[in-house]
Amino acid sequence: MLNQIKNKNEFQAATQNQNLSVIHFQAEWAEQCAQVNELLEALASQQNYSSVKFYSCPAEDFAEECLKYKIEAVPTILLFRSGNLLETVHGADPSKIAEAVNKHNSSGDSSAEPILLEQRLKALIKKAHVMLFMKGDRNTPRCGFSKKIIEILNDTGVPYETFDILTDEEVRQGLKKLSDWPTYPQLYVNGELIGGLDIIKEMLASGDLESALKG
């Protein structure tokens, strides 16, 4: 569970916890922060992190704390125990965040990292009913295949979300193994892989695409 810090008293209580506290200074407008929140949710669901407390903290509402802990950009992760700042992780690199949590978690186990990645990938796949993993995003596709599949999805009028695999090598490589599908783009509906561009074009030609996207 990712706890929301709403005021200074709650922030103070989180930092004083005798167990490890992981506090994510984030902003709703930053896409990378949403990815970090998904990672922390996945960590929080693992048994070997049961003693760790995970928090989300709105950076713009905590200017004094940002100044004190030299937070100049989001996302930034602070790790505390018993009032002591143990480590600061800048940016959204999931491997660095997981490494820091493992290092300071007394019950941490590096063997859990593959499980953690799988949990994160499944959370990303289920982020939206229709989820597209592509190079670039819907506004700026960065390969011809991604551009074409965006055009097809836009024509259907069905709501969908995208994830830019070029921004996260761990997701890019991990999803290939999880889905047993070696190329991108990859389209998922309700958590299930539909396929890549060729399959989407076949479904469009047969008239099955729109019903599959809504199913």
N, C-alpha and C positions, 0 to 999 in steps of 0.2 A: 504494500500500500504506500502511495506517495502522499504524504501529509502536506497540507497547505499552511504556510506561515502567514498569518494575517496582521500581526502587530509586533511591536518591539518586545513585549513580554514573552510572546511565543518564540521569538528568535532567541532570546536569552536562555529560555528553558531548553531549547534544542541544543545550544552550544554547551550547556552544563551537563548534559546526559552522560552518565558513567559509561554507557556503551557508545559505540561509534555512531556519530551523526553525520549524514551526508546531505549537505544543503546546496541546492541548485539555484543560483541567482539567475533568473530568466525573465524574458519578456514575451508576451503573447504574440507580438508581431514578428518575432524572429523564428523562422522555420527550423533552424538548427536546435532551438530550445525544445520544440515539440519532439524532435528526435531523441534528445537527451532524456526528456521525461519518459518516453517509451522505454528507453534503456533502463532507467531507474525503476520503472514499474516491473520490468522483467526481472531485475535483480531482486527486488523486494519479494517476488513470488517464490524465490528459491529458498529451500530449507536451510542451507548453510549460511544464509544471510538473515536468519530469523531474529537475531539480536541487534541487527543494524537498523537504525531509524533513517528513513529517506524523506527529504523535505523539498518542496518547491517554494521559492521565495521571490516575489515580484520586485526586481531590482529597482525599478523606478520609484517604488514606495519606500525604499530603504537607502536613501542617499547617504545618510551618515555612516551606515555600516559599509556601504560600497567604498566610501572614502577611507574608512578605517582599515579595511582589508585589501585596499588597492585593486578594487574591481573596476576595470575600465571598459569592459565589453561583456556582452552575454553571448553564449552561456559561459558561466564560471562556476566551478564546483569547489566548495570548502568542506574539508573533513575535520570534524572536531571530536574530542573526547575529554570529558571532565573540564570544560572551559579552555582547553588548549587547542590551538589550531595546528593540526598535524600536517596538512598538505593542501595546496591549491592547484586545481587543474583548470587551465584556460582552454576554451574551445570545446568542440563536440566530438573529439576523437574517442570512439567507444572503447578501443583497446586501452588507451591511457586511463580513462575513467575506471574501467573494470580492474585494471592493474592496481590503481591507487586504493580502491575499495578492498581488494584482496589483501594488499600489503598491510593495511591497518585493521583488518577484521581478524580477530583472534581465532575465529572458526573458519576462516577462509580456506579455500581449496582450489588450486589452479586447475584441477581436473574438471571443475565445474564450468570452465570457460566455453567448451563446445556446447554444453547444455544451454548456457546463457545466450549464445549466438542464435541457437535454434529458437529459443523463446522470443528473442527480439525479432527475428525474421517472421515468425508466425503473427506477432503483434502488428508488424508493418503490413503484412498481407491482409489482415482483417481490419485495418484502419478505416477502410471504406468498403461499401458493398461492391463497387467496381474499382479495382486498384491496378494501375499501370506502372510497371517498373521499366524505365526507359533512359536513354541518353539525353540529358537536358530536361526541360519541363514543358508543360502544355503551351507556354508562350514562346519558348525558345528551344525547340527540338534541335538536337545536335548530331543527328544522322538522318539519312533519307528514310530509313525504315520507321524510325520514331515519328518523323514528320507525317508520314502516310497514315500511320495508325491513329494519330491525333486527329487528322482530317476525318477519318472514318467515325471515330467516337463522337466528334463534334456534330457530325451530320445526324447521328441517332438522337441527339438531345438528351441522352441518359447522363445523369450526374456521375462524375468519376474523379478520383484523385490520382496524382502522379508522384513518383519518387525518382529522383535523379541519381542513378547508380554511379555516375562519374564523381559524385561528391563523397562516396563512402565505399572504399575498396573491400571492406569486410562484408558489407551487404552484397556487393557485386559478385564476389567469389562464392560467398556462402549460399546465396539463393540459387546459383547454378547447381550446387550439390543437393540442396534440399528439394528442388523441383525436378532434378534430373533433366534439366533443359539448358543447353550450353550457350544459348544466344539471347540477345535482347533486341526488341522489347519483349516483355512477358506480361500477359494480361490475366488478372485473377478476378473471379466473381464469387462473392460470398465465401472467400477463403480458398477457393479451388482454382487451380491453373486451367485456363482455357487454351492458351497457346500463344504463338507469336504472330507476326504479320500474315504469313501465308495462310494459317488456319482462320484468322479473322477475315481475310479476303474471301476465303471459301464459304464461310458462314454468311457473309454479306451477300454473296452471289446466290446462295441457296435460299435466302430469306429467313435464316434461322438466328441471325445475330441479335436483333433487337430483343427477341423473346428470351434469348440466353442471358443478355445483360440485365434484364429485369427479373430473371428467375431467382 
